[in-house]
């Protein structure tokens, strides 16, 4: 008896994130605003999250509606 199976595998491109404006590191000072910054996610990325602590008060992530 010969048991066999066929399968189809779809490999999505590696997700990416890139800084598209502003600075990735900034110094926070009391009563001073930070410079706005933006990242673009793509190549199959379905969303993004903050994993190294909390964002400073007043900094909020905004993702497009499709995420």
C-alpha positions in Angstrom: 0.0 0.0 0.0 1.4 3.4 -0.9 0.0 6.4 1.1 0.7 9.8 -0.5 -0.6 13.3 -0.3 -0.3 16.4 -2.4 -0.2 19.8 -0.9 0.1 23.3 -2.2 2.2 25.8 -0.2 2.1 29.5 -0.7 5.0 31.5 0.6 4.3 35.2 1.1 7.1 37.7 0.8 8.9 38.7 4.0 7.0 41.5 5.7 8.8 44.8 6.0 8.8 48.0 8.0 10.7 51.2 7.0 11.1 54.6 8.4 9.6 57.0 5.8 9.8 60.3 7.6 11.3 61.8 10.8 13.9 60.3 13.1 13.7 56.9 14.7 15.4 58.1 17.9 14.5 61.3 19.6 15.3 62.8 23.0 12.2 63.6 25.1 12.3 66.9 27.0 9.6 68.3 29.3 7.4 70.8 27.5 9.0 70.1 24.0 7.2 68.3 21.2 8.9 65.4 19.4 9.3 65.6 15.7 6.6 63.6 13.8 7.7 60.4 12.3 6.2 57.7 10.1 6.8 54.1 9.3 5.5 52.2 6.3 4.7 48.5 6.6 4.4 46.3 3.6 5.2 43.1 1.7 2.4 41.1 3.3 2.5 42.7 6.8 -0.9 42.6 8.4 -0.3 45.1 11.2 2.2 46.3 13.7 2.5 46.5 17.4 4.7 48.1 20.1 6.6 45.3 21.9 9.3 47.1 23.9 7.3 49.1 26.4 4.7 51.9 26.3 4.6 54.8 23.9 5.2 58.2 25.6 2.0 60.0 26.6 0.4 61.6 23.6 2.0 59.4 21.0 -0.5 57.1 19.4 0.0 54.5 16.6 -2.3 55.0 13.6 -2.7 52.2 11.1 -4.6 52.4 7.9 -8.1 50.9 8.0 -7.2 47.8 6.0 -5.1 46.6 9.0 
